[in-house]
Amino acid sequence: MLTSRTFVKRTRAGAVVKVVREHYLREDIACGAAACRLCPPPAAAGAGAASAPALEARPSGASSSLCRAPHFLLPDTNLLLHQIDVLEDPAIKNVIVLQTVLQEVRNRSAPVYKRIRDMIQNPEKHFYSFTNEHHKETYIEQKRGETSNDRNDRAIRVAVNWYNEHLKKIEDEEKIQVIFLTNDRTNKEKALEEGITAYTCEEYIKSLTANPELVDRLACVSDEGKEIESGKIIFPEHIPLSKLQQGIKSGIYLQGTYRASRENYLEATVWVHGDAEENREIIVQGLKHLNRAIHEDIVAVELLPKNEWVAPSSVVLQDDGQNEDDVENEEEKENMLKTTVNKDMLRPTGKVVGIIKRNWRPYCGMLSKSQIKEARRHLFTPADRRIPRIRIETRQAETLEGQRIIVAIDGWPRNSRYPNGHFVKNLGSAGDKETETEVLLLEHDVPHQAFSQAVLSFLPKMPWSITEEDMKHREDLRHLNVCSVDPPGCTDIDDALHCREIENGNIEVGVHIADVSHFIRPGNALDEESVKRGTTVYLCEKRIDMVPELLSSNLCSLRSNVDRLAFSCIWEMNHKAEILKTRFTKSIINSKASLTYAEAQMRIDSATMNDEITTSLRGLNKLAKILKKKRIENGALTLSSPEVRFHIDSETHDPIDLQTKELKETNSMVEEFMLLANISVAQKIYDEFPEFALLRKHPAPPPSNYDILVKAAKSKNLEIKTDSAKALAESLDKAESPTFPYLNTLLRILTTRCMMQAVYFCSGMDNDFHHYGLASPIYTHFTSPIRRYADIIVHRLLAVAIGADSTYPELTDKHKLADMCKNLNYRHKMAQYAQRASVAFHTQLFFKTKGVVNEDAYILFVRKNAIVVLIPKYGLEGTVFFEEKDKPTPKLDYNNEVPSLTVEGTTLHVFDKVKVNITLDDSNIQHQKMRMVLVEPKILGKDVPANPSTEASSENEPEKKKKKLQK
């Protein structure tokens, strides 16, 4: 049956146009109930039918005291959006999701839509998607004067009625009923008037007497929530979205992304969207000005008058209050932010006036149990310090104390100091290694679930071997003396090298990269999972692979003495490392040796070894030194970042030693040829596809980023020039001190902190290709396709460019490539953060067994009430606070111009060498941290015992217990 749908829409130019669309209605769309014999099987129903029957013949799941008979559930849109955590529980089964509801959810929340699709595809959940908008008996027209929302509510009720009438026809002793779940009072009343059994989510969940824990997962439906007793208004009202949009258009308000501070919970910055560089970053200070915005929300801000502008705060403030509505205490802390500063330091300052889009996610953390006996309302403290505490109601407080849990935010009323939320999941005991790793991965949004069967089905069948078909468009390079050089224990070997002298006296150098794109074909489930993950994440004792292990550690890994498929970049060079010819080819190689950096270095340095692999390595090393010298002469930066390596106990898997990574000549050798291959490939794919080459750029930092570096160098009578990368590189090379050899390393570490993030982009969507750090006009990633999805796309582009593979539509769609780059940049950033968090956690484990130590350190930054120090021995960074709770505050004098802090008459400058006392502070089990106290120079009135643990052990037991209780 054919009908038509008419609607109006506004064009980009602002004109209103009428659109008429054909709309097909059918009678053969199945209801999805396995017990139904009236509906045709989905295969017979044709292409337009819904998915295969998912609803059980005898509905199982939780037993309800409201409805003893077997039943299916049918929720409306708002219930799906807000109560998704309840619906995901294994106890909730046999749910009908209407097309009307699914479309509304898709338009309003992509993450919730994906979670619903996952449940529909999960056979154990028995969720069924019913295409009611194309069923002859459930499709309805919008009435004159009826809103789209009211029409959709009516469509849902019509579908519930149809289901109940349809299921009555099933010949069974016990009839199956459909229960309508809605939190909309009007919709529920209309449903009851029409004879539909309808309940709110809370009514139905509370009726599941066998599953009382589900009540904790109920979201607080109203944004105003359950009002707190005082009823006092704390925050200004948010301006409605329609007015915000008008204000943004007229320039009264600015739209941007809200970024909360880790160091100061009363301060945030808003990164303004658009090109207005003068107001790129707006500071927001104080509870009322922050106005209930949460990290990563899209907000509207109003700029304050210039006489109210402030400078970024140098005070470190953590929210440690237990009283959830102690606003007076906040006002005292806000006064700490107000200090007299130089006018040059003032920055555009504003206040949040409304929320354009909430970007909430489930948060990991711990319950701060209420001191009130039998209380059900408690505060939840997130692991991420940028997220405010969340008020939840739970009956499981005793069980959840000391556990890592997940909580979701429901809303933040004006009269509540903290947002309201609900309990989602218990992850396990805090401090447990498995639990903490799970928290780390969830908090950094790292996809880490096992690869699904759908993904694994696209892997090659074992035993695998290279066929004649695989050899098409491929060169046989198995005769070459190829070898790989990697860190110890590396199983995902992406790259291998060879170097040999050719007949004309020149040198042939080859970089051979695993041909992952041969195994991962565009658009299949394996490809989609790889692009979603974006990158492999390396934690201290585990690896979260981007591709299944069969590829990452076996078929794509260029291990020695096995035939492997590769993508080769081969140059002909003269002895001055000048490139004469470049060619690219798909190939087959057989690596002759899988070496570590140390083993390769030993071969190069050995006086007795002269085999072909060693000769090849020496040739590569000699050319690499010339290439590096040229790069540095062109202005490439050589920066420094303290990297640590843990030695893990083979049985307990705990760290037993911690040391900074030592880099060898061979590290640099491999790096030079990887850089050269990436640059050569970038130029090739850009020449072939100027509109849709996937490239990588590193933007030049704004001059203000270098302020801290220039001031710090000046305090040591050194000049750092930042006009260009070349000027910076040259001044860093000259910044030496005979009496202070580590100073140059510190300057390079500080320079790294001034840099911008390197990002992927599509060449057709940008005109600035320059890579600042490498001083290269063009760059991409080609050399690590096992662990980076960007490299797979680059391989596909290069394969098309040389005629070794065919293209596909998404590869030449610059808008889709730009969206992909956005996801890849996000995944790379989160992987970096996850790796750092893993290092921090293992450092804490190391010092837990190490005890108390005193170590040499250097000051990296000074704050108003603290100094940030670097301990070279461990590559560890930490903060020494001079203001401690319940202790008299020492006299502090902060000088931003010189970068220095004077504490009780002792002046501490950036780069000063000090000695610090390091202990693990585990008083807060969730936010365990390295506690550092200054030992040298000695501050007047600040006496630090050489070994606090010895002093503590001399206390008698009653005194120890008394102190613990006071704490």
Secondary structure, 3 states (H helix, E strand, C coil): CEEEEEEEEECCCCCEEEEEEEEECECCCCCCECCCCCCCCHHHHCCCCCCCCCECCCCCCCCCCCCCCCEEEEECHHHHHHCHHHHCCCCCCCEEEEHHHHHHHHHHCHHHHHHHHHHHHCCCCCEEEECHHHECCCCCCCCCCCCHHHHHHHHHHHHHHHHHHHHHCCCCCCCCEEEEECCCHHHHHHHHHCCCCEECHHHHHHCCCCCHHHHHHCCCCCCCCCCCCCCCCCCCCCCCHHHHHHHHHHCCCEEEEEEECCCECCEEEEEECCCCHHHCEEEEECHHHHCCCCCCCEEEEEECCHHHCECCCCCCECCCCCCCCCHHHHHHHHHHHCCCCCHHHCECEEEEEEEEECCCCCEEEEEECCCCCCCCEEEEEECCCCCCCEEEECCCHHHHCCEEEEEEEEECCCCCCCCEEEEEEEEEECCCHHHHHHHHHHHCCCCCCCCCHHHHCCCCCCCCCCCCCCCCCEEECCCCCCEEEECCCCCCCCEEEEEEECCCCCEEEEEEEECHHHCCCCCCHHHHHHHHHCECEECCCCEECCCCHHHHHHHCCCCECCEEEEEEEEEEECCCCCEEEEEEEEEEEEECEEEEHHHHHHHHHCCCCCCHHHHHHHHHHHHHHHHHHHHHHCCCCCCCCCCEEEEECCCCCCEEEEEECCCCHHHHHHHHHHHHHHHHHHHHHHHHCCCCCEEEEECCCCHHHHHHHHHHHHCCCCCCCCCCHHHHHHHHHHCCCCCCCCHHHHHHHHHHHHCCCCEEEEHHHCCCCCECCCCECCCCCCCCCCCEHHHHHHHHHHHHHCCCCCCCHHHHCHHHHHHHHHHHHHHHHHHHHHHHHHHHHHHHHHHHHHCCEEEEEEEEEECCCEEEEEECCCCEEEEEECCCCCCCCCCEEEECCCCEEEECCEEEECCCEEEEEEEEECCCCCCCEEEEEEEECCCCCCCCCCCHHHHHHCCCHHHHHHHHHHC
